[in-house]
Amino acid sequence: MNNAQTNPKSQEGKAFTSKTLFSRETSVSVNIEADPSIVWALLTHASDVPRWNSTVVSMKGEIKEGGAIELKSTLDEKRVFKLKVKEFVPEKRLVWGDSMGSRVYTLDKNAGGVLFTMSEKIGGPLFPLFAKMIPSFDESFEKFSADLKKEAETIQGSKK
């Protein structure tokens, strides 16, 4: 279950992080007034993501069932994250990650468009050894969801 939907402290567009000794999970949810197909297209066209998303420096590869991507984030521009697509359910759920964790994107259609939720859980037995070296994801998640909302609603508005 995801904290953005279940945690009473979570607010629209505000990230929430929960920590344990062996893991950390950050979540954010935002209502996007756009068709789920628009949101899905933005999330799955890897080469286009850096254009609209201020948290991504570069992204290469294919976001599809069994695909792999190489991602450079503004959180650590020197590091290339090599990620595997673990789940791919069009217009509903996308999961990618590596051995340390997974990022989950969900789209829940609603009357105004879609509730977009992004969460990432990282951890494992060695997590306590390097947890302090991993920056907070809160600001990055808030920027990501705001950028996605703005771009999807701009595209939706141009179709009217």
Order of alpha helices (4+ residues) and beta strands (2+ residues): alpha-beta-beta-alpha-alpha-beta-beta-beta-beta-beta-beta-alpha-alpha
